[in-house]
Amino acid sequence: MNKSCFSKKANQPQTQCLLNKQLSNNDWMKRVFVLLFFVAASFSVTLAQKFAFVDSEYILGNIPSYKSAQEQIDKLSAEWQKEVDTKLADIDKMYKDFQSEKVLLTEEMKVKREDEIVKREQDVKDLQKKYFGRDGMLFKKRQELMKPIQDEVYNAVKALAAEQGFAIIFDTASNVGILYSNPKNDKSDEVLQRLGYKN
């Protein structure tokens, strides 16, 4: 008990002081109880939410237009890479030729050949950036061919979630740390059915 209730300096009678302390302890207990109630309620709401998962790689792998788009992108990428590799091989040959002929060249000719090699190297770097850079042609082609299909899949997943009341649908292809998932919660085939690719 608080010593102030028994102090001679206390302005209120001891019984009244103890009663006030008892009430403040009860208020504190009520607050703790209300807090625990809300924590338990929010936990039960979380448990009541429905979850499912899909495998986006499996879904996209079963869509013929996606496979076709991927093949086009792979073909373009290989063509562009071949072009870059050819130019790099040309530069390598220029450099080796320069090294072997260097002793026969005047200072002015050396500078001219070195400048030419440096310029060609920069041209190849620019070409790589143009084809494979962050906003390069490969990225733009991928967006053009694949994004509409990915958006279609996303909209089908969203519609499935809304109709069946799922709070969250995980994608097992994105490795979000799902250690186990019950196959009955896999909605990949339902998404494909919505898109018209499975019976």
N, C-alpha and C positions, 0 to 999 in steps of 0.2 A: 504494500500500500504506500501511497505517496506520503512522505513525512509532513507535507504542508497541512494535511488534514489534522494532524496531531500537534501542530505547532501552536504555541501560545499566542503567536502573532496573527494567526488565522482570523479573518474578519467574520467568518460564518461558522455556525455551530458544526461540530464534527459530523453529526448525522447527515446534515445537508451536504457537506463536502463529500462524504463517502457516496451519497446518492448521485451526485453530479458525476463523480468518477465512474460509477457503475453505468450511468447513462452514456457517457462518452465511450466506454468500452463496448457497450451494446451497439452504438452507432458504428464503431469501427468494425465490429463483427458483421453487422448488416452490410456494410460496404464491401467487405471481403466476400460475403456470400453472393451479393449481386454481381460482383466481378467474376467469381467462379461460375455463376450461372450463365453469364454471357459468353465466357470462354467455352463452356461445355456446349452451349447452343450453337456457337459458330463452328465448333468441331463436328457436331452431329450434322450440320448443314453441309459441311465439306464432305463428310462420309456419304451423305445422301446423293451427292452429285454423281452423274453417270460419266464414265470415261470409256473411250474406245481407242483403237489405233488403226492405222493403215500403213502399207508399205508403198511409198511413192515410186520406188524403183520398179517394183513388181507391176504396179498400175501402168506406169509409162512404158514398160517393156512389153505390155500387152496391147498397146495402141499402135497400129501400123503406121500412122502418119508421123508419130514421134520417132519410130525406128528409121523411117525414110529421111526425116529431117536430120537425125544424127549421122546417117550415112553421107548426106550432102555436106554436112559440116566437116566430117572427117576427111572427105575427098578434097574439099577446098583447103583445109589445113595442111594436108600432105602436099598439094600443089604449091602452095605458098612457101612451105618449108623447103621444098626442093629448089625453088627459085633463090631463096636466101642462101642455101647451102652452095649452089653453083657460084653465086657472087663471092661468097667467102673463099671458095676454092680458087677463084680467079685472083683474088687479093693475095692469097697465100703464094700463088705462083709468081705474081708481080714482085712480092717481097723477096722470094728466093732468087729470082733473076737479078733483082737490084743488088742483093748481097754478093752474088758471084761476079757482077760487072762493076761493082763499086770502084775498084782500083783503077779502072780504065776511064772513069767519068770525070769530067771537070767539076769543080765545086758548084758551079751554076746548074749543071745537069743533075747532080746529086740532089740538090735542094728541090729541083723541079720534080724529080721522080718520087722523093719522099712526100712532097705535098700531094702528089697524085694518089699515092697509097693512102695517106691520111684522109683525103677527100672521099675515096672509095669506101673506106671503113665507115666514115660518117654516113654515107649514103645507105650502106647496109643496115646500120643501126636505125636510121630513119624508116627504112623499109620494114624492118622487124616491128617497130613501133606502130607503123601504119597497119600492118596485118594482125599482129598479136598483142598490141598494147591494150591498156585498160579500156579505152573507147575505140579500139581498132575495128577493122573490117570483120574479123572473126566474131568478136563480141556482138557487133551489130547484126550479123547474119544469124547468130544464135538467138538473139532477141526476136528477130523477124520470124524465124521458123518455129522456135520452141515456146516462146512466151505465150502465144495464144492457146497452145495445147495445155501448158501448165496452168493457165488461168481457168481453162475449162475444168480441169481436174479439181482445182481449188474450189470452184463454185459448186461442183458436185459434192465435195466433202462438206462444204458449208451447209448445203441444202439437207444433206443426210443428218448432220448434227442438229439442225433446227427441227426437222421432222421427228427424230427419235429422242430428242431431249438430251443430247450429250453436251456436257459443259466444256469438255476438252477432248480433242482427238489428236493423239500423238502420231508422229511419223517415225516408224522404226528404222527407216533408211537413214535418218539424220543422226543416229547414235547419240540420243539424248540421255543415255545412261539407264535404259530400261533393262533390268536384269531378267525379268520374267514377264510374259504376257500370255494370258489364256487365249488360245486360238479362237474361242467363241466370240471374243471381243474384236477380232480382226475384221474390219469392214471393207477391205480392199476389193473383194469381188463385188460387193454391193455398189461401190463407186463405179467399177467397170460396167456393171449392168446399167446404171444411170446414164453412162456415156454411150451405151449401145454396143459394147464390145464383148459381153458375155451373156449367156442365156440363164 
